Amino acid sequence: MADLIVESYRNSSVNSILDDIAKKYNIDTFKDQLKNDIPIDEIKFKYRTYSECIRMLYNAVGLSKSKD
C-alpha cells in the first residue's frame, strides 16, 4: 500500500513541495515538476495519496492534471 502523505506547506512553491515529498516519502516526483515553478501561499495534505496531492497542487495554481 502506498504511503499517505500528511504535510502542510506555507509560502512555498510547487517544485519545492515536490522536492520535500520526494525526500520524505521516497517518491520520484521528477515527472510532476513544473518547468516554470509557481508559488503557493498554503496547502495541506491530510492522509492523501501522492496522486491526490498532485491534483491538489495543480488545482491550487490553476493547472489541471489528467488522471493517469
ChimeraX attribute file (.defattr): number of C-alpha atoms within 10 A of each C-alpha:
attribute: neighborCount
match mode: 1-to-1
recipient: residues
	/A:1	3
	/A:2	9
	/A:3	12
	/A:4	15
	/A:5	18
	/A:6	13
	/A:7	16
	/A:8	11
	/A:9	15
	/A:10	12
	/A:11	9
	/A:12	14
	/A:13	19
	/A:14	20
	/A:15	20
	/A:16	15
	/A:17	20
	/A:18	22
	/A:19	16
	/A:20	15
	/A:21	19
	/A:22	14
	/A:23	11
	/A:24	11
	/A:25	13
	/A:26	10
	/A:27	15
	/A:28	12
	/A:29	17
	/A:30	11
	/A:31	6
	/A:32	13
	/A:33	15
	/A:34	13
	/A:35	7
	/A:36	7
	/A:37	11
	/A:38	16
	/A:39	15
	/A:40	16
	/A:41	11
	/A:42	13
	/A:43	17
	/A:44	15
	/A:45	17
	/A:46	12
	/A:47	13
	/A:48	17
	/A:49	14
	/A:50	19
	/A:51	12
	/A:52	14
	/A:53	22
	/A:54	19
	/A:55	15
	/A:56	19
	/A:57	25
	/A:58	16
	/A:59	12
	/A:60	17
	/A:61	14
	/A:62	9
	/A:63	11
	/A:64	13
	/A:65	13
	/A:66	6
	/A:67	7
	/A:68	4
